[in-house]
Amino acid sequence: MRRQNNNLTNIITLIVLALIVAGGAFIYFSPKFEKESPKISFDNSGFWNLKDSLNVALSDESGIKSYKVYYKTLEKEIVLNSKELDSNQSKVVFNIEKFTLDPSIEKIKIAIEVIDNSMWKFFQGNKAYKEFELTIDREKPLARVLVNSRTIKKGGSATVVVEVKDKNLSKKYISFNDEYQFELIPFMKKDFYAAIIAWPIDVEEFNIVNLVAIDKAKNKTVTKVPLYIKDLKIKDDNINISKNFIEKVSIPVLKKSDYAIPTNDVDIFIKQNRELRAKNLATIKSESLKNMSKDMLLEYNFRTFKRLEGSKTFAGFAERRQYFYENEKIDQAWHLGMDWASIKHADVKSSNSGKVIFNDYLGIYGNTLIIDHKLGVQSLYAHTSKFYVKKDEKVKIGQKIAETGSTGAVFGDHLHFGMLVQGIEVNPLEWMDRAWIKSRVTNILDEAKQEISSTK
């Protein structure tokens, strides 16, 4: 009888232990008892202008039970937002709106407290708490235009010199039509900047050019850059593409650029002229922006860029080419440089000093050199047969840098010469004109330099 009682006791004990283990496992692994604290995301830069809303996002697997946001001072806590939630929301988003604050206060502390719906910690849930210190900045940046070229031509360039100042400055740039942004280069003294800007040839309408300055608190100043505009005469060219060109030029260029070759002649040309061209242009822009000099400009001496010695011009800037195959139009593209030809493997020399930022094979452009001349201005030399300079090498005026060739998407030996402004192709004829460089670039920089030197 005693043995039966002992067996029964043991069985009951095992059952109880099993229930305890099962209950413990249920509590430990059940989503209702999840142990993760809520996540708090506070979208801020550490600065606040007291005008824009501050975005807060809370999240938790078991749902948000309640939250409280308050502004802390040494003496008290002022609740800005507090809520108990009825529904099981795994994500809650809200804004902290502006509130009255003593003008003398320069720093504040925002605290956020969140509790989730978990049954962990004896049904009290998981709690998260974070504090964020914000610097109060109510002032907009100073942003004024000192001097500029006053005119800009479609496809052309202009010079702008500005002053931008703010103790918490975040961004500064020149915008064209609120679409293109041109970086400002430090010029002569702290808080002064210069930029060469461009009117891209494929932008039909000129709307506005602005100097934009934004601080870390998102205070923003926008100042108009006054410019008169001039149109550019566009030349339309019809070019017939032969089967021989596709076989001898398009296919080899695509293969060398690691592109699959379509089976149809038209598709082959379009892939070379449209897809590969777009990729090559993207490379030119990215290399230009990545490698252009951003050092403070203390000296400048832009000379006229010269035509290839003894050459004839076979194509110019802003030619809108329509391509035909067997009397049907198949594609179009801009020609945005100067094509010069003389003798085979003619010497190519640099007209201005600078630094080589690119020398490589570049699809339709073939063997290509890009030289940076500071202030975002660069010269491009394409279809060359041989380089005489290496990447990062400094180039002197009159130095032999390459020889002409027929690499890339061309048949005959020639040089394609282009000018870039922060990666955008601009009219080389302006940069080949001594009077234009003097009136639109050098004189502008000289005038700004004189004004800057008179400031304290």
C-alpha positions in Angstrom: 0.0 0.0 0.0 2.8 2.4 1.0 4.6 1.5 -2.3 1.4 2.5 -4.3 1.3 5.8 -2.4 4.9 6.5 -3.2 4.4 5.7 -6.9 1.3 8.0 -7.0 3.3 10.8 -5.3 6.1 10.4 -7.8 3.7 10.5 -10.7 2.0 13.6 -9.4 5.5 15.2 -8.8 6.5 14.4 -12.4 3.3 15.8 -13.7 3.7 19.0 -11.7 7.3 19.4 -12.9 6.3 18.8 -16.4 3.6 21.4 -16.1 6.1 23.8 -14.6 8.6 23.2 -17.4 5.9 23.4 -20.0 4.6 26.6 -18.5 8.0 28.1 -18.3 8.7 27.1 -21.9 5.4 28.7 -22.9 6.2 31.9 -21.1 9.7 32.0 -22.5 8.8 31.3 -26.1 5.3 32.7 -26.4 5.0 35.9 -28.4 2.8 37.3 -25.6 5.9 37.2 -23.3 8.4 38.6 -25.8 11.3 40.2 -24.1 12.5 42.8 -26.6 12.2 46.5 -25.6 10.3 48.8 -28.0 12.4 50.6 -30.6 12.5 54.4 -30.7 13.5 56.3 -33.9 13.8 60.0 -33.6 14.5 61.7 -36.9 16.7 64.6 -36.0 20.2 66.0 -36.7 20.8 67.2 -33.2 19.5 70.6 -34.2 16.0 72.1 -34.2 14.7 75.4 -35.6 11.5 75.2 -33.5 9.5 75.6 -36.7 9.6 72.2 -38.5 8.0 69.1 -36.9 10.2 66.4 -35.4 9.3 62.9 -36.5 9.1 60.1 -34.0 8.6 56.4 -34.9 7.9 53.7 -32.3 7.8 49.9 -33.0 7.4 46.7 -31.2 6.4 43.1 -32.1 3.8 42.8 -29.3 2.4 46.3 -30.0 2.7 49.7 -28.3 0.7 50.0 -25.1 1.6 53.6 -24.2 4.1 56.4 -24.8 5.1 59.7 -23.4 7.2 62.5 -24.8 8.4 65.3 -22.6 10.8 68.2 -22.5 13.1 68.1 -19.6 14.6 71.0 -17.7 16.6 71.1 -14.4 13.4 72.0 -12.5 10.6 70.2 -14.2 9.3 68.0 -17.0 6.8 69.3 -19.5 4.7 66.7 -21.3 4.5 67.3 -25.0 2.7 64.2 -26.1 1.2 61.3 -24.1 -1.1 58.4 -25.1 -2.6 55.1 -24.0 -3.4 52.9 -27.0 -6.5 50.7 -27.2 -5.6 48.8 -30.4 -2.6 46.6 -30.8 -0.4 48.7 -33.0 3.1 47.4 -33.8 4.1 50.8 -35.2 3.2 54.3 -34.1 4.4 57.5 -35.9 3.8 61.0 -34.7 5.3 64.5 -34.8 6.6 66.7 -32.1 5.3 70.2 -32.9 6.8 73.5 -32.0 6.2 74.8 -28.5 6.9 78.0 -26.6 10.5 78.3 -25.5 12.5 81.0 -23.8 14.6 82.8 -26.5 17.7 82.6 -24.3 17.6 78.7 -24.3 20.1 77.2 -26.7 19.9 73.6 -25.8 17.0 71.4 -24.8 16.5 67.7 -23.9 13.6 65.7 -25.3 12.8 62.4 -23.5 10.7 59.6 -25.0 9.3 56.7 -22.9 7.5 53.7 -24.4 5.9 50.6 -22.9 4.8 47.6 -25.0 1.9 45.1 -24.7 4.2 42.1 -23.7 3.3 40.1 -20.5 6.9 39.9 -19.6 8.2 41.3 -16.3 5.0 40.1 -14.4 2.7 41.5 -17.0 4.2 45.0 -16.8 5.7 44.8 -20.3 9.0 46.0 -21.7 10.0 49.6 -21.4 12.2 51.8 -23.5 13.6 55.2 -22.7 15.7 57.6 -24.7 16.9 61.1 -24.3 17.9 63.4 -27.2 19.7 66.7 -26.8 18.9 69.3 -29.4 20.7 72.6 -30.1 18.2 75.3 -30.9 19.0 77.3 -34.0 16.5 79.9 -35.2 18.7 81.8 -37.6 18.8 81.3 -41.4 22.3 81.1 -43.0 23.7 84.2 -44.6 23.8 83.6 -48.4 24.6 86.5 -50.8 25.9 86.7 -54.3 29.0 88.9 -54.7 29.3 88.9 -58.4 28.5 86.7 -61.4 28.9 86.5 -65.2 25.5 88.2 -65.7 24.7 86.1 -68.8 24.6 82.5 -69.7 24.1 80.8 -73.1 22.3 77.5 -73.6 24.9 74.8 -73.4 27.3 77.3 -72.0 28.9 78.3 -68.7 28.9 81.2 -66.2 30.9 82.1 -63.1 29.3 82.9 -59.7 31.1 84.0 -56.5 29.2 84.0 -53.2 29.4 84.4 -49.4 27.8 81.8 -47.3 28.0 81.8 -43.5 26.4 79.9 -40.7 27.7 78.4 -37.4 25.8 75.2 -38.1 26.0 75.1 -42.0 25.0 71.8 -43.5 24.6 72.3 -47.3 25.5 75.0 -49.8 25.2 74.9 -53.6 24.1 76.6 -56.8 20.9 75.2 -58.3 19.9 75.3 -61.9 16.1 75.1 -62.5 15.9 73.4 -59.0 17.1 70.3 -60.8 20.9 70.5 -61.2 23.2 71.3 -58.2 26.7 72.8 -58.6 29.2 72.4 -55.8 30.7 75.6 -54.3 34.5 75.7 -54.2 36.3 77.6 -51.3 37.6 80.9 -52.8 40.3 83.1 -51.3 39.0 83.3 -47.7 36.8 81.5 -45.2 33.0 81.7 -46.0 33.6 82.7 -49.6 33.0 80.4 -52.5 33.1 80.3 -56.3 31.5 78.0 -58.9 31.4 77.6 -62.7 27.8 76.6 -63.5 26.3 75.2 -66.7 23.1 75.3 -68.7 22.8 71.7 -69.9 22.2 71.5 -73.6 19.2 69.1 -73.2 17.4 71.5 -70.8 15.1 73.5 -73.1 13.8 76.2 -70.7 15.8 78.4 -68.4 13.8 79.0 -65.3 16.0 80.1 -62.4 19.5 79.9 -60.8 19.6 80.1 -57.0 22.2 80.1 -54.3 21.0 77.7 -51.6 22.2 77.4 -48.1 20.8 75.0 -45.4 21.9 74.6 -41.8 21.7 71.5 -39.6 18.5 72.8 -38.1 17.0 73.0 -41.6 16.9 76.7 -41.7 17.1 77.6 -45.4 18.1 80.7 -47.4 17.5 80.9 -51.1 19.1 83.8 -53.1 18.5 84.4 -56.8 21.5 84.6 -59.1 20.5 87.2 -61.7 21.4 86.0 -65.2 20.4 87.2 -68.7 20.0 84.3 -71.1 21.1 83.7 -74.7 19.9 81.0 -77.0 22.1 78.7 -79.0 21.6 77.7 -82.6 21.2 73.9 -82.9 22.4 72.1 -85.9 20.4 69.0 -87.0 22.4 66.3 -88.8 21.1 63.2 -90.5 23.5 60.3 -90.4 23.1 57.0 -92.3 24.3 53.9 -90.5 25.6 51.1 -92.7 25.8 47.4 -92.0 29.6 47.8 -92.4 29.7 50.3 -89.5 27.7 48.0 -87.3 29.9 45.0 -88.0 33.3 46.9 -87.9 32.5 49.4 -85.1 29.4 48.8 -83.1 29.9 45.1 -82.4 33.6 45.4 -81.4 32.8 48.3 -79.1 30.1 46.4 -77.4 32.3 43.3 -77.0 35.1 45.3 -75.6 32.6 46.9 -73.1 31.4 43.4 -72.1 27.9 43.8 -73.6 25.9 40.9 -75.1 25.4 41.3 -78.8 21.8 41.4 -80.1 21.0 39.5 -83.3 19.3 42.4 -85.1 21.4 45.1 -86.7 19.2 47.9 -85.5 19.2 46.6 -81.9 23.0 46.3 -82.1 23.4 50.0 -83.0 20.8 51.2 -80.5 22.5 49.2 -77.7 25.8 50.9 -78.6 24.5 54.4 -79.3 21.9 54.6 -76.5 22.7 52.1 -73.7 26.4 52.2 -73.9 26.5 55.9 -74.5 24.3 56.5 -71.4 26.7 54.3 -69.3 29.7 56.2 -70.6 28.2 59.6 -69.9 27.4 58.4 -66.3 31.0 57.4 -65.9 32.2 60.7 -67.1 30.0 62.6 -64.7 30.8 60.4 -61.7 34.6 60.5 -62.3 34.4 64.3 -62.8 32.5 64.9 -59.6 34.5 62.4 -57.6 37.9 63.7 -58.7 37.5 67.4 -59.2 39.7 69.6 -57.0 37.8 71.0 -54.0 40.8 72.8 -52.5 40.5 76.5 -51.7 41.2 78.5 -54.9 43.9 81.0 -54.3 45.3 81.3 -57.8 43.7 81.0 -61.2 44.9 81.4 -64.7 42.6 80.0 -67.4 44.1 80.1 -70.8 42.3 79.6 -74.0 41.9 76.0 -75.1 43.5 75.5 -78.5 42.3 73.4 -81.5 44.4 70.4 -82.4 47.4 71.8 -84.3 47.0 71.8 -88.1 43.5 70.2 -88.0 40.2 70.7 -89.6 36.9 70.7 -87.8 34.6 67.9 -88.9 31.9 68.2 -86.2 30.9 70.8 -83.6 29.1 71.2 -80.3 25.3 71.0 -80.0 24.8 68.9 -83.2 21.5 67.0 -82.8 22.1 63.8 -84.8 19.4 61.7 -86.3 20.5 58.2 -87.2 19.0 56.3 -90.1 19.3 52.6 -91.2 17.9 51.6 -94.6 16.0 54.9 -94.8 14.3 54.6 -91.4 15.2 56.7 -88.3 16.4 54.4 -85.6 17.9 56.7 -82.9 19.1 60.2 -82.1 21.8 61.7 -79.8 23.6 64.9 -79.1 27.2 65.5 -80.2 28.7 67.6 -77.4 32.3 68.2 -78.4 34.6 69.3 -81.2 35.9 66.7 -83.7 39.3 67.6 -85.2 41.4 65.6 -87.7 44.8 66.2 -89.2 47.4 63.5 -89.7 47.2 60.0 -88.3 48.4 59.8 -84.7 48.8 63.5 -84.4 50.2 64.9 -81.1 47.6 66.1 -78.6 48.8 68.8 -76.2 47.3 70.3 -73.1 46.3 74.0 -73.4 46.1 74.4 -69.6 47.9 73.0 -66.6 45.9 70.5 -64.5 45.7 67.0 -63.1 44.8 63.8 -65.0 41.7 62.3 -63.3 40.8 59.7 -65.9 42.7 57.7 -68.5 41.0 54.5 -69.7 39.0 52.9 -72.4 35.4 54.3 -72.3 33.1 52.5 -74.7 32.0 54.8 -77.6 34.6 57.4 -76.6 37.5 54.8 -76.9 40.7 55.7 -75.1 39.8 58.8 -73.1 41.6 61.3 -71.0 40.1 63.8 -68.6 42.1 66.6 -67.1 40.9 68.7 -64.1 41.8 72.4 -64.2 40.2 73.3 -60.9 36.9 75.2 -60.2 35.1 72.1 -61.6 36.4 72.8 -65.1 37.8 69.8 -67.0 38.9 69.0 -70.5 38.2 65.7 -72.3 40.2 64.0 -75.1 38.6 60.9 -76.7 39.3 58.3 -79.4 43.1 58.6 -78.7 45.5 55.8 -79.8 48.1 56.3 -77.0 48.3 58.0 -73.6 51.5 59.9 -72.5 50.3 60.7 -69.0 49.0 58.6 -66.1 46.1 59.1 -63.7 46.9 61.6 -60.9 49.8 63.0 -63.0 50.1 66.8 -63.1 50.1 68.2 -66.6 51.9 71.4 -67.8 50.8 73.8 -70.5 51.9 72.5 -73.9 52.7 69.0 -72.6 52.1 66.1 -75.0 49.4 64.0 -73.4 48.2 61.7 -76.1 48.0 60.9 -79.8 44.9 60.9 -82.0 43.4 57.6 -83.0 40.2 55.8 -84.0 39.3 53.9 -80.8 35.7 53.7 -79.8 32.6 54.2 -82.0 34.4 55.8 -84.9 35.9 54.9 -88.3 38.6 57.5 -88.9 41.6 58.9 -86.9 40.6 62.1 -85.1 40.3 63.8 -81.7 37.0 64.4 -79.9 37.6 67.4 -77.6 35.1 68.3 -74.9 34.8 70.6 -72.0 33.1 69.6 -68.7 31.7 71.7 -65.8 31.2 69.4 -62.8 30.5 66.5 -65.2 28.2 68.4 -67.6 29.4 68.8 -71.2 29.5 72.5 -72.1 30.3 74.5 -75.2 34.1 74.2 -75.9 33.9 77.3 -78.2 33.5 79.5 -75.1 36.6 78.1 -73.5 38.5 78.6 -76.8 37.6 82.3 -76.8 40.1 84.6 -75.1 37.6 87.5 -74.8 34.9 85.2 -73.3 37.3 83.7 -70.7 38.4 87.2 -69.7 34.9 88.8 -69.4 33.0 85.8 -68.1 35.5 84.1 -65.8 38.8 85.9 -65.0 37.3 89.4 -64.6 34.5 88.0 -62.4 37.0 86.3 -60.1 39.2 89.4 -60.0 36.3 91.6 -59.0 35.2 89.1 -56.3 38.8 88.9 -55.1 39.0 92.6 -54.7 35.8 92.8 -52.7 36.8 89.8 -50.5 40.2 91.3 -49.7 38.5 94.4 -48.3 36.4 92.4 -45.8 37.6 91.8 -42.3 
